Amino acid sequence: MRRSLRESSLAYLLLLPALAIFGVFTFYPFLENFRLALYENPPFPGLPSHYVGLSQVGSVLGSTGFHQSLVSTFLFVIMVVPCGLLGGLALAVAAHQKLAGMSIYRTIFSSTVVSSVAVAAVVFGTLMDPVVGLLPWLGINPTPPILSNPTWALPAVALIAIWQFLGLSFIIMTAGLQSLPEEVLEAARLDGAGGWTMFWRITVPLLSPSLFFGVVVGTIYAFQSFGQIDILIGPQNAAFTHTNVLLYYVYNALSVQNNPGLAAVLSIVLFTILLVLTLVQFRFLERRVHYASD
């Protein structure tokens, strides 16, 4: 009894620094958002914020800017997650072949996961430059330029996010392919299943745990994308309203508009959307997941 109490005390003591860091930098800011959401910014700088209750939440949720941001966010997620997952799966299948030097290609395909957002944004921004970029060299000159174009600005920054997500998606799918039971694949070959049939009827169902994990992680990643838009678009760009995803809206409300109440409301909304989507994914998508032990 005394030994068990001593071991438990030691375990909590070892966890105490981590809990303190989480409390200061995660739990406290999270709870502070709920308080800030009830206070409205003063009409003139230097005056104290005044309590308005939930009326600020209603005004933010009913605003046109919030609706535009919500649409841009979901369009961005719809572009990034499926393309990133399918691209990672295609690269993983290609790199799963038993050929000489394939480890080099695996390293190249997975390298995007460690690439800096700033570096990726600068490289892609240079390629999309209307003067010295790749597009003019190919004879493609959209007007206005692609990063200022209301139609193409969001797909352009989504392309960067897809490229960065490909590395993580490739690693997840490669790990899933390497864990497939070889006896099941061999039995399918002996039964005369072709390559296409084996892929859709055997490989994809067996990869469902990896695909499910990739959807959840990819959704969270897409909702938290920020650097590409901040570096390439920015609030000074004409296409800003079309690429104003929720996370960038939070940043703009806090740093540009100096409105902590608005930023707090948007942060809570973003957290709620992610929580609901994750719960829905676990509630409905996990039903289609087939684990090896099932």
N, C-alpha and C positions, 0 to 999 in steps of 0.2 A: 504493500500500500504506500509506504513512505517512498520507495524507489519509483513507483509509478507517478506519484505527485512531483518528485524531483525531475523526472524526465519530461513531464508535461510542462513544468515551469521553465525548463531549459528551452523547450521547443517554442513556447510563446516568447521567451526572451530573444531568441534568434529571429523570430518573425517581427518583433517590435520595430526595428529600423525600417523594414519594408512597409509595414502598416503606417508608420509615421509619414513616410514619403508619399504613399498613396493618399493618406488623409489630407496632407497639405496641398498636393499638386493635382489630385483627381477628385476626391470626395467633396472637399470644401468648395472648389470652384463649381462643381456640379450643383450642389445645394444652393450656392449663392445665386445661380442663374434664376432660380424660382423666386428669390426675393427681388432681384433687379427687374424681373418681368413686370412687377407690380408698380414700378416707379417710372414716370414719364420725364423725358428730358426737358429742362426749362427752356422757355422761348429765347432767352438771352444768355450768353456765356457768363459764368461766374455765379449764377443763381443756383440754389439747391434744387435737386429733383423733388417732385411732389408725388405723393401716393395717389394712384388712379385705379387700383384694383385690377380686375380682369378686363376692364374696358380697353386697355392697350392691346391685350391679346386679340380681342375681337376686331379692333381696327386694323391690326397688322394682317390677320388672316383674311380680312375682307378687301385688302388693298390690291390694286392691279399689279404693282411691283412684285408682291408675293406670289401671285398666280403665275406671272411670267417666269419667275425664278423656279417655281415648282415644275412647270412644263419643261423648262430647260434642263433641270436636274434629271427628270425621268427620261427625257430623250437622250441625255448623256449616258445614263446608266444602261439604257436599252442598247445603245451602240457599243459600249465598252465590254459589258459582261459576255454576251453571246459570242462576239467576234474574238475576244480574248480567249475564251474557253475552247471554241472550235479551232482557232489557230494553234493553241497550245496542244490540243489533241492531235491535230494533223502533223505538227512537228514531232511530237512524241512517237507517233506511229512510224514516221519516216526514220527517226533516229533509233528505233527499236530493232532495225534490221541488223543481222550479224555480218557486218562488213568491216574490213580493215580501215582503221582511222576514224571510226564512228564516234569515238570518245571526244575527238576534236570538235565535231559538229555539236555534240551534246553540250560541251563547254560554251560554244558560241551561242547556241539557242537559249541557254539559261543565263547568259551574261546580262540580259536586260534587267534582271531582278535587282542587281546591285548598281545599276546606273543611276546617276544623280538626276533628279527632276530638272534641275537648272541646266545641266549639260544637255539632256535630251531636248528640252525646250529650245535652247539656243541652236542646236544642230537642225532640228526640224524647222525652226523659224528662219534659219538661213536658206534651207531648201525651198521654203515657201516665199522667200523674198521676191517682190515684184520686179526687182532690177537685176540682182546677181544670183537669184535662186535657180533651182532645177526646173521649175514650171515654165519660166520664160524660155529656157533652153529647149524645152520640149514643145514650145509654141503655144503654151496654155497661159493666157493672160486675162484672168477674170477681172471684171470691173464692177465694183471696187476691188482692190486686192483681197486675197482669200482671207486674211486675218482681220479685215475690216468689213467683210461681206456678211450681211445678216443671214444669208443662206448657208454659207460654207464655213463660217468661223467656228461654230460648235463642232461639226464633224472634224475640222482640222485639229482642234485641241483634243478631241476624243481619240484621234489617230495616235497621238503621242501617248495617251493613257493606255491604249490597246497595246502599243509596242512595249511599254514597260510592264504591263500585266502578262504579256506573253511568256516572259521568263519564269514567273511563278507558276503560271498555268502549265507550262511545259514540265517543270519539276514535279508538280502534283500528278500529272498524267503519266509521266515516265515511271514514277514510283508505283502507280496503280498497275501499269502494264507489266512491270517486273514482278509483281506479286500475284499475277494471274495463275491459277492452277494449270500446270502444263498437261496434266492427264485429261482435263476437260477439252483443251484445244486439240490434243492428239486424237481424242475420240471423235471430235467433229470432223477432223481431216479424214479419218478412216471411214466415216459415214458418207463421205463424198461432198462435204460442204465446200463451196467455193470461197474465194477470198472475201468477196463482198458480203455473202451470207454470214460468214464467220464473224466479220466485223460487226454487223448490225444485230445479229441474233445471239452471238456469244460474247464478243469483246465488250461491246457497249453496256449490256446488262451487268457484266462482271465488274465494269468500271464505274457503276452507279455510285458507290461510296466516294470515289475520287471526284466524280462530276458534281455530286451534291456538295462536297466540301468546297470545291472550286466556285460553285454558284454563291455560296454564303460568303466566302472570303472576297470574291470578286465584287459582289454587291456592296460590301462595306468599303472596299477600296475605291470603287467608283464614286460613292457618295462623299468620300473624303478627299477627292482630287481637288487640288487647289493651285499648286505651283505652276502648272502649265498655263492656266488662265491668267494668273497674276503676272507672269513674265511676258507672255506674248500678247495679251489683250489689254488688261489694265482698265481702270475707270475712264481714262482719257480717250479710249478708242470708241469710235461710233458704233461698233458691234457689241459694246459692253452689255446692253440690255438683253442681247440674245445669248450671251454666254454667262449670265449672272446666276450660276448655280447656287444652291442654298449656302454652301460653305463659304463661297466668295461673297455672298450677300451678307453673311455674318461679319466677315472681315471688313467689308466696305462700310457697314453700319457702325462698326466700332472705331476704325482707324480714320475713315474719311468723314463720315457724318458725326462722329463723336457722340453716338447715341447708344449707351450701354443697355438701356431698356429694350430697344428694338433688337439689338444683338442677342440679348438673353432670350427673348421670345422665339427668334429664329433658331437659336441653339436647341431649345426645348423641342421645337417642331422637328428639327433634324434628328434628334435623339429618338423621338417618338416614332418617326417614320422608319428608322433603322430597326428599332425594337419590334415594331409590328411586322415588318417584312421578314425579319429573322424568325419570328415565331410562326408566321405563315409558312415559310419555307420548311421549318421543322415539322409543322403540322401536316402539310400536304405533300411536299416533295419527298420527305423521308419515307413515305409509304411505298414509293417506287424503288427504294434502295434495297438491293439484295446483297447481304453480307455473306461471306464464305461459310459462316457457321449456321446460316438459316436452312 
